[in-house]
Amino acid sequence: MNGNGTLTAALRVPVTPNFKRRLKILALKQRRSLASAIRVLLEEAMELEEALVPPDPERLEYEIKLDTAEAARLLRRGYDIRVWEPRTLL
């Protein structure tokens, strides 16, 4: 339980010193405590993951916009990328 009576769970995640330094810099830029900045990052990551879940659980398709370098990197990693280009209907 923290100081205002809210139940909290202690979560310990080992990180590299370089990553911890980057987290502290981010927290300072956002004028947050380190714990608050990490909490916000975790919440945003969970919201992003939920947004990327396809509506049909049998299909593993995502609609994302990539530049050429990002698409090439994903192709090298073995992803199947299909390109759809918008068309104007006359």
Secondary structure by P-SEA (a helix, b strand, c coil): cccccbbbbbbbbbbcaaaaaaaaaaaaaacccaaaaaaaaaaaaaaaaaaacccccccbbbbbbbcaaaaaaaaaaccbbbbbbbbbcc
